[in-house]
Amino acid sequence: MNLYPLKFDPIFQYRIWGGNKLKTFLNKNISTDHIGESWEISDVSENQTLVSNGPLKGRTIRDLINTFKGDLVGKKVYERFGTEFPLLIKFIDAKTPLSIQVHPSDELAKERHNSFGKNEMWYIMDAEKDAEIIVGFEKETNIEEYQKVLKEDKILDLLHIENPKKGDTYYIPTGRVHAIGAGILLAEIQQTSDITYRIYDYNRVDTKTGKKRQLHTSEAIDAIDFSVINSYKTSYTKKRDFKNELVNSKYFKTNFYTLTKNRSFDYTNLDSFVILICVEGTFEILELNKNIKVIAGETILIPANIAKISLLTTNTSIIEVTL
């Protein structure tokens, strides 16, 4: 059986802070409240997305890697990760703020959880007026001061807060304290991991359980990077019909395209799968005699053994993800 561009059925995740923009803004088929995350492509245990199109419909990405190996993910990727798919793609809708949190490095996550770490990036798809995000520290600090303000419920005094706009991008390496604020819809690209250390959760109670959510105060100490940097936002060009580099890391590489006309992509020299995330507009991929349509809020995976693709579009914005 030949590989082809693969779409997946998303997995919707209840979150205490979730809203309704995944349904109203991205047209997700959601019937319950407080859905905060749509996992578009996932190999996380017990949350593996299933192919939704073509002859491979119903199969997980882990199953496909077992069958197709490097033809699906790329030879070097297969040598590095085996049958584990290294990335998790999400859309996130925050009606209220997420907890202030941090993610462990590969080394710490492997030691404690037998998991990948969680380097990630955010692309802001929509931000309400005065919406905020927390990313990193505002001023130099140390463990002693951090523990003191955390105990006094004054952790916000140490943290860097920004008002993001549509199109803003942030790379969140492991160790960087962060939180998505209320009124934000974003696309998230991350390592395949569901390990999060909550530092502070505003003392709120989950109405679904009637309890406060667990904090990971002691675990987070060893994971936090206390350094301060000049700018937390990723700077990138936004030229139309051009490859605009977003994030280039050893965990994933991302580019941004705003396309106003049809475009061909040549991946002949790329030994990796490609993920295309449609963040605005629509496009179609020419595949044999049947076009595959992708709309805003959808994601498609191009197997590594497909060297060239052509997109039909007159107006779309796309994040391209590779390893």
C-alpha positions as a LaTeX table, in Angstrom:
\begin{tabular}{lrrr}
\hline
Residue & $x$ (\AA) & $y$ (\AA) & $z$ (\AA) \\
\hline
Met1 & 0.00 & 0.00 & 0.00 \\
Asn2 & 1.34 & 3.43 & $-0.94$ \\
Leu3 & 1.58 & 6.25 & 1.57 \\
Tyr4 & $-0.27$ & 9.52 & 0.96 \\
Pro5 & $-0.91$ & 12.79 & 2.87 \\
Leu6 & $-2.57$ & 11.82 & 6.14 \\
Lys7 & $-5.25$ & 13.61 & 8.13 \\
Phe8 & $-6.20$ & 12.56 & 11.65 \\
Asp9 & $-9.29$ & 12.70 & 13.86 \\
Pro10 & $-8.49$ & 15.12 & 16.70 \\
Ile11 & $-8.81$ & 14.17 & 20.35 \\
Phe12 & $-10.60$ & 16.80 & 22.45 \\
Gln13 & $-9.36$ & 17.37 & 25.99 \\
Tyr14 & $-11.40$ & 18.78 & 28.88 \\
Arg15 & $-9.58$ & 21.53 & 30.75 \\
Ile16 & $-10.73$ & 23.63 & 33.67 \\
Trp17 & $-9.72$ & 26.72 & 31.68 \\
Gly18 & $-11.16$ & 25.64 & 28.30 \\
Gly19 & $-13.65$ & 27.71 & 26.29 \\
Asn20 & $-15.61$ & 27.35 & 23.05 \\
Lys21 & $-13.33$ & 28.83 & 20.36 \\
Leu22 & $-12.23$ & 25.42 & 19.13 \\
Lys23 & $-15.86$ & 25.00 & 18.09 \\
Thr24 & $-16.79$ & 28.54 & 17.07 \\
Phe25 & $-13.46$ & 29.69 & 15.62 \\
Leu26 & $-12.04$ & 26.44 & 14.24 \\
Asn27 & $-15.32$ & 24.58 & 13.55 \\
Lys28 & $-14.41$ & 21.55 & 15.66 \\
Asn29 & $-17.19$ & 19.03 & 16.24 \\
Ile30 & $-17.46$ & 19.59 & 19.98 \\
Ser31 & $-20.62$ & 19.14 & 22.04 \\
Thr32 & $-19.33$ & 19.62 & 25.62 \\
Asp33 & $-18.05$ & 22.61 & 27.55 \\
His34 & $-14.53$ & 23.44 & 28.74 \\
Ile35 & $-12.69$ & 21.77 & 25.88 \\
Gly36 & $-9.32$ & 23.47 & 26.06 \\
Glu37 & $-7.19$ & 21.39 & 23.70 \\
Ser38 & $-7.58$ & 19.68 & 20.35 \\
Trp39 & $-4.78$ & 17.14 & 19.88 \\
Glu40 & $-4.34$ & 17.01 & 16.12 \\
Ile41 & $-1.50$ & 14.50 & 15.77 \\
Ser42 & $-0.60$ & 12.53 & 18.88 \\
Asp43 & 1.38 & 9.45 & 19.79 \\
Val44 & 0.92 & 9.97 & 23.54 \\
Ser45 & $-0.08$ & 6.70 & 25.22 \\
Glu46 & $-3.86$ & 6.34 & 25.55 \\
Asn47 & $-4.28$ & 9.48 & 23.42 \\
Gln48 & $-3.21$ & 8.31 & 19.98 \\
Thr49 & $-4.97$ & 10.00 & 17.08 \\
Leu50 & $-6.38$ & 7.88 & 14.25 \\
Val51 & $-6.02$ & 8.47 & 10.51 \\
Ser52 & $-9.25$ & 9.93 & 9.13 \\
Asn53 & $-8.75$ & 9.68 & 5.36 \\
Gly54 & $-7.98$ & 7.07 & 2.73 \\
Pro55 & $-7.13$ & 3.36 & 2.91 \\
Leu56 & $-5.16$ & 3.76 & 6.18 \\
Lys57 & $-8.18$ & 5.21 & 7.99 \\
Gly58 & $-8.43$ & 4.11 & 11.63 \\
Arg59 & $-4.75$ & 3.36 & 12.17 \\
Thr60 & $-2.53$ & 5.12 & 14.73 \\
Ile61 & 0.69 & 6.83 & 13.80 \\
Arg62 & 2.61 & 4.31 & 15.96 \\
Asp63 & 1.05 & 1.50 & 13.92 \\
Leu64 & 2.01 & 3.25 & 10.70 \\
Ile65 & 5.62 & 3.70 & 11.82 \\
Asn66 & 5.80 & $-0.01$ & 12.63 \\
Thr67 & 4.64 & $-0.73$ & 9.08 \\
Phe68 & 6.35 & 1.94 & 6.99 \\
Lys69 & 9.33 & 2.94 & 9.19 \\
Gly70 & 11.58 & 5.51 & 7.49 \\
Asp71 & 9.26 & 5.82 & 4.51 \\
Leu72 & 6.81 & 7.55 & 6.83 \\
Val73 & 9.02 & 9.56 & 9.18 \\
Gly74 & 12.41 & 9.66 & 7.42 \\
Lys75 & 15.35 & 7.30 & 7.78 \\
Lys76 & 17.31 & 9.48 & 10.22 \\
Val77 & 14.17 & 10.17 & 12.25 \\
Tyr78 & 13.45 & 6.44 & 12.46 \\
Glu79 & 17.03 & 5.73 & 13.54 \\
Arg80 & 16.73 & 8.38 & 16.26 \\
Phe81 & 13.24 & 7.69 & 17.61 \\
Gly82 & 12.29 & 4.20 & 16.45 \\
Thr83 & 8.55 & 3.65 & 16.47 \\
Glu84 & 7.84 & 6.68 & 18.69 \\
Phe85 & 6.52 & 9.73 & 16.83 \\
Pro86 & 8.49 & 12.68 & 18.23 \\
Leu87 & 5.97 & 15.55 & 17.95 \\
Leu88 & 2.56 & 16.44 & 19.34 \\
Ile89 & 0.46 & 19.03 & 17.51 \\
Lys90 & $-2.34$ & 20.90 & 19.32 \\
Phe91 & $-4.73$ & 23.79 & 19.17 \\
Ile92 & $-5.34$ & 25.42 & 22.56 \\
Asp93 & $-8.23$ & 27.67 & 23.62 \\
Ala94 & $-7.85$ & 29.44 & 26.97 \\
Lys95 & $-11.05$ & 31.03 & 28.24 \\
Thr96 & $-9.39$ & 31.55 & 31.62 \\
Pro97 & $-5.66$ & 31.45 & 32.44 \\
Leu98 & $-3.70$ & 28.22 & 32.45 \\
Ser99 & $-1.64$ & 27.39 & 35.52 \\
Ile100 & 1.84 & 28.89 & 35.76 \\
Gln101 & 4.02 & 25.94 & 34.87 \\
Val102 & 7.32 & 24.57 & 33.63 \\
His103 & 8.36 & 21.51 & 31.62 \\
Pro104 & 11.31 & 19.20 & 32.36 \\
Ser105 & 14.26 & 18.64 & 30.04 \\
Asp106 & 14.80 & 15.39 & 28.14 \\
Glu107 & 17.25 & 14.23 & 30.81 \\
Leu108 & 14.98 & 15.01 & 33.76 \\
Ala109 & 11.87 & 13.65 & 32.02 \\
Lys110 & 13.69 & 10.44 & 31.12 \\
Glu111 & 14.91 & 9.95 & 34.68 \\
Arg112 & 11.59 & 10.71 & 36.38 \\
His113 & 8.93 & 9.69 & 33.84 \\
Asn114 & 10.65 & 7.66 & 31.10 \\
Ser115 & 9.40 & 10.33 & 28.72 \\
Phe116 & 10.65 & 12.96 & 26.30 \\
Gly117 & 11.04 & 16.46 & 27.68 \\
Lys118 & 8.69 & 19.15 & 26.46 \\
Asn119 & 10.21 & 21.88 & 24.32 \\
Glu120 & 7.35 & 23.68 & 22.58 \\
Met121 & 6.35 & 26.72 & 20.54 \\
Trp122 & 3.20 & 28.80 & 20.33 \\
Tyr123 & 1.73 & 30.54 & 17.29 \\
Ile124 & $-0.98$ & 33.01 & 18.35 \\
Met125 & $-4.05$ & 32.55 & 16.14 \\
Asp126 & $-6.31$ & 34.94 & 18.04 \\
Ala127 & $-5.92$ & 37.14 & 21.10 \\
Glu128 & $-8.65$ & 39.20 & 22.71 \\
Lys129 & $-7.97$ & 42.77 & 23.76 \\
Asp130 & $-5.66$ & 42.92 & 26.80 \\
Ala131 & $-5.01$ & 39.16 & 26.68 \\
Glu132 & $-1.74$ & 38.20 & 28.37 \\
Ile133 & 0.83 & 35.46 & 28.39 \\
Ile134 & 3.53 & 34.73 & 30.93 \\
Val135 & 6.90 & 33.75 & 29.52 \\
Gly136 & 10.10 & 33.66 & 31.56 \\
Phe137 & 11.31 & 35.93 & 34.34 \\
Glu138 & 11.12 & 39.72 & 34.29 \\
Lys139 & 14.16 & 40.20 & 36.52 \\
Glu140 & 17.07 & 38.25 & 37.87 \\
Thr141 & 16.12 & 35.99 & 40.77 \\
Asn142 & 17.26 & 32.89 & 42.62 \\
Ile143 & 15.74 & 29.82 & 44.22 \\
Glu144 & 15.40 & 31.47 & 47.64 \\
Glu145 & 13.51 & 34.52 & 46.34 \\
Tyr146 & 11.40 & 32.35 & 44.05 \\
Gln147 & 10.33 & 30.11 & 46.94 \\
Lys148 & 9.55 & 33.13 & 49.11 \\
Val149 & 7.23 & 34.85 & 46.62 \\
Leu150 & 5.60 & 31.55 & 45.69 \\
Lys151 & 4.75 & 30.94 & 49.35 \\
Glu152 & 3.34 & 34.47 & 49.60 \\
Asp153 & 1.19 & 34.07 & 46.43 \\
Lys154 & 3.24 & 36.80 & 44.74 \\
Ile155 & 4.92 & 34.74 & 42.01 \\
Leu156 & 3.54 & 37.10 & 39.34 \\
Asp157 & 5.85 & 39.83 & 40.66 \\
Leu158 & 8.84 & 37.92 & 39.24 \\
Leu159 & 7.47 & 36.92 & 35.86 \\
His160 & 7.53 & 38.53 & 32.42 \\
Ile161 & 4.07 & 39.33 & 31.03 \\
Glu162 & 3.28 & 40.23 & 27.41 \\
Asn163 & 0.17 & 41.20 & 25.43 \\
Pro164 & 0.42 & 38.97 & 22.34 \\
Lys165 & $-1.16$ & 39.70 & 19.00 \\
Lys166 & $-2.28$ & 37.45 & 16.17 \\
Gly167 & 0.79 & 36.06 & 14.43 \\
Asp168 & 3.13 & 36.37 & 17.40 \\
Thr169 & 5.30 & 33.33 & 18.01 \\
Tyr170 & 7.04 & 32.15 & 21.18 \\
Tyr171 & 9.52 & 29.34 & 21.64 \\
Ile172 & 9.23 & 27.79 & 25.09 \\
Pro173 & 12.30 & 25.67 & 25.86 \\
Thr174 & 12.24 & 23.29 & 28.79 \\
Gly175 & 12.91 & 25.12 & 32.04 \\
Arg176 & 11.16 & 28.35 & 31.02 \\
Val177 & 8.28 & 29.24 & 33.33 \\
His178 & 5.20 & 30.13 & 31.29 \\
Ala179 & 1.41 & 30.34 & 31.11 \\
Ile180 & $-1.22$ & 31.06 & 28.47 \\
Gly181 & $-3.63$ & 33.76 & 29.62 \\
Ala182 & $-7.36$ & 34.18 & 29.13 \\
Gly183 & $-8.70$ & 35.00 & 25.67 \\
Ile184 & $-5.99$ & 33.32 & 23.61 \\
Leu185 & $-6.28$ & 30.73 & 20.83 \\
Leu186 & $-3.03$ & 29.24 & 19.59 \\
Ala187 & $-1.37$ & 26.43 & 17.71 \\
Glu188 & 1.22 & 24.51 & 19.70 \\
Ile189 & 4.05 & 22.34 & 18.37 \\
Gln190 & 5.83 & 20.31 & 21.04 \\
Gln191 & 7.78 & 17.18 & 21.76 \\
Thr192 & 5.61 & 14.13 & 22.38 \\
Ser193 & 5.15 & 14.50 & 26.12 \\
Asp194 & 2.34 & 15.16 & 28.57 \\
Ile195 & 4.62 & 16.09 & 31.48 \\
Thr196 & 3.82 & 19.45 & 33.08 \\
Tyr197 & 4.86 & 20.75 & 36.50 \\
Arg198 & 2.25 & 23.19 & 37.85 \\
Ile199 & 3.81 & 25.91 & 39.95 \\
Tyr200 & 0.79 & 28.09 & 40.72 \\
Asp201 & $-2.90$ & 27.71 & 39.86 \\
Tyr202 & $-4.55$ & 30.83 & 41.36 \\
Asn203 & $-6.00$ & 28.70 & 44.21 \\
Arg204 & $-8.95$ & 27.79 & 41.99 \\
Val205 & $-11.20$ & 24.76 & 42.31 \\
Asp206 & $-12.10$ & 22.51 & 39.39 \\
Thr207 & $-15.91$ & 22.47 & 39.33 \\
Lys208 & $-15.81$ & 19.04 & 37.72 \\
Thr209 & $-13.96$ & 17.46 & 40.67 \\
Gly210 & $-14.66$ & 19.97 & 43.43 \\
Lys211 & $-10.95$ & 20.03 & 44.25 \\
Lys212 & $-7.90$ & 22.16 & 43.61 \\
Arg213 & $-5.54$ & 20.75 & 41.00 \\
Gln214 & $-2.30$ & 19.17 & 42.10 \\
Leu215 & 0.79 & 21.38 & 42.20 \\
His216 & 4.31 & 20.12 & 41.57 \\
Thr217 & 6.27 & 22.63 & 43.64 \\
Ser218 & 9.19 & 20.40 & 44.59 \\
Glu219 & 9.50 & 18.74 & 41.17 \\
Ala220 & 9.55 & 22.13 & 39.44 \\
Ile221 & 12.53 & 23.49 & 41.40 \\
Asp222 & 15.02 & 21.25 & 39.60 \\
Ala223 & 13.44 & 21.99 & 36.22 \\
Ile224 & 13.35 & 25.81 & 36.26 \\
Asp225 & 15.77 & 27.96 & 34.30 \\
Phe226 & 16.03 & 31.22 & 36.28 \\
Ser227 & 17.86 & 33.17 & 33.58 \\
Val228 & 16.44 & 36.32 & 31.98 \\
Ile229 & 16.68 & 37.11 & 28.26 \\
Asn230 & 16.16 & 40.36 & 26.35 \\
Ser231 & 13.26 & 39.19 & 24.18 \\
Tyr232 & 11.03 & 36.15 & 24.60 \\
Lys233 & 9.12 & 36.63 & 21.36 \\
Thr234 & 10.43 & 34.97 & 18.19 \\
Ser235 & 11.27 & 37.50 & 15.50 \\
Tyr236 & 10.45 & 36.46 & 11.92 \\
Thr237 & 9.71 & 37.95 & 8.52 \\
Lys238 & 6.18 & 37.82 & 7.13 \\
Lys239 & 6.74 & 38.05 & 3.38 \\
Arg240 & 3.88 & 36.70 & 1.29 \\
Asp241 & 4.49 & 33.66 & $-0.91$ \\
Phe242 & 7.84 & 33.17 & 0.80 \\
Lys243 & 9.40 & 30.74 & 3.27 \\
Asn244 & 9.64 & 32.61 & 6.59 \\
Glu245 & 11.68 & 30.77 & 9.23 \\
Leu246 & 10.06 & 30.61 & 12.67 \\
Val247 & 11.86 & 28.26 & 15.05 \\
Asn248 & 14.97 & 26.24 & 14.25 \\
Ser249 & 15.82 & 23.85 & 17.09 \\
Lys250 & 17.07 & 20.30 & 17.43 \\
Tyr251 & 13.56 & 19.27 & 18.49 \\
Phe252 & 11.64 & 20.67 & 15.50 \\
Lys253 & 11.95 & 23.23 & 12.72 \\
Thr254 & 9.08 & 25.48 & 11.69 \\
Asn255 & 8.44 & 27.87 & 8.82 \\
Phe256 & 5.55 & 30.22 & 8.12 \\
Tyr257 & 3.90 & 30.79 & 4.74 \\
Thr258 & 1.18 & 33.20 & 3.70 \\
Leu259 & 0.21 & 32.01 & 0.24 \\
Thr260 & $-1.80$ & 34.06 & $-2.23$ \\
Lys261 & $-1.33$ & 31.65 & $-5.14$ \\
Asn262 & $-0.66$ & 28.00 & $-5.89$ \\
Arg263 & 2.68 & 26.68 & $-4.63$ \\
Ser264 & 4.82 & 23.59 & $-5.15$ \\
Phe265 & 7.08 & 22.21 & $-2.42$ \\
Asp266 & 10.13 & 20.04 & $-3.11$ \\
Tyr267 & 11.19 & 17.84 & $-0.17$ \\
Thr268 & 13.58 & 15.66 & $-2.16$ \\
Asn269 & 16.57 & 16.53 & 0.06 \\
Leu270 & 14.63 & 16.45 & 3.34 \\
Asp271 & 14.92 & 13.22 & 5.30 \\
Ser272 & 11.86 & 13.87 & 7.47 \\
Phe273 & 8.10 & 13.85 & 7.53 \\
Val274 & 6.41 & 17.25 & 7.05 \\
Ile275 & 3.41 & 18.54 & 8.97 \\
Leu276 & 1.34 & 21.39 & 7.55 \\
Ile277 & $-0.86$ & 23.27 & 10.02 \\
Cys278 & $-3.49$ & 25.50 & 8.45 \\
Val279 & $-3.90$ & 28.53 & 10.70 \\
Glu280 & $-5.96$ & 30.64 & 8.30 \\
Gly281 & $-7.83$ & 30.13 & 5.02 \\
Thr282 & $-7.87$ & 26.85 & 3.10 \\
Phe283 & $-5.72$ & 24.87 & 0.69 \\
Glu284 & $-5.88$ & 21.66 & $-1.29$ \\
Ile285 & $-3.11$ & 19.14 & $-1.85$ \\
Leu286 & $-2.96$ & 17.59 & $-5.30$ \\
Glu287 & $-2.77$ & 13.82 & $-4.73$ \\
Leu288 & $-3.27$ & 11.53 & $-7.73$ \\
Asn289 & $-6.81$ & 12.08 & $-8.98$ \\
Lys290 & $-8.26$ & 13.35 & $-5.71$ \\
Asn291 & $-7.55$ & 16.65 & $-4.00$ \\
Ile292 & $-7.28$ & 16.68 & $-0.21$ \\
Lys293 & $-8.79$ & 19.83 & 1.31 \\
Val294 & $-7.39$ & 21.34 & 4.50 \\
Ile295 & $-9.16$ & 24.20 & 6.28 \\
Ala296 & $-8.16$ & 26.51 & 9.12 \\
Gly297 & $-7.80$ & 24.44 & 12.26 \\
Glu298 & $-6.76$ & 21.28 & 10.42 \\
Thr299 & $-3.40$ & 19.55 & 10.15 \\
Ile300 & $-1.98$ & 17.14 & 7.59 \\
Leu301 & 1.10 & 14.92 & 7.65 \\
Ile302 & 3.18 & 14.44 & 4.50 \\
Pro303 & 5.13 & 11.14 & 4.65 \\
Ala304 & 8.88 & 11.35 & 4.15 \\
Asn305 & 8.80 & 9.32 & 0.94 \\
Ile306 & 6.65 & 11.93 & $-0.83$ \\
Ala307 & 9.25 & 14.16 & $-2.45$ \\
Lys308 & 7.01 & 16.81 & $-3.98$ \\
Ile309 & 3.57 & 18.26 & $-3.30$ \\
Ser310 & 1.49 & 20.99 & $-4.90$ \\
Leu311 & $-0.94$ & 23.21 & $-3.02$ \\
Leu312 & $-3.93$ & 24.91 & $-4.59$ \\
Thr313 & $-4.89$ & 28.11 & $-2.80$ \\
Thr314 & $-5.66$ & 31.79 & $-3.18$ \\
Asn315 & $-5.41$ & 32.75 & 0.48 \\
Thr316 & $-3.98$ & 30.66 & 3.30 \\
Ser317 & $-1.49$ & 30.83 & 6.16 \\
Ile318 & 0.44 & 27.67 & 7.00 \\
Ile319 & 2.97 & 26.54 & 9.57 \\
Glu320 & 5.32 & 23.95 & 8.12 \\
Val321 & 6.88 & 21.58 & 10.68 \\
Thr322 & 9.79 & 19.22 & 10.09 \\
Leu323 & 12.49 & 17.52 & 12.09 \\
\hline
\end{tabular}
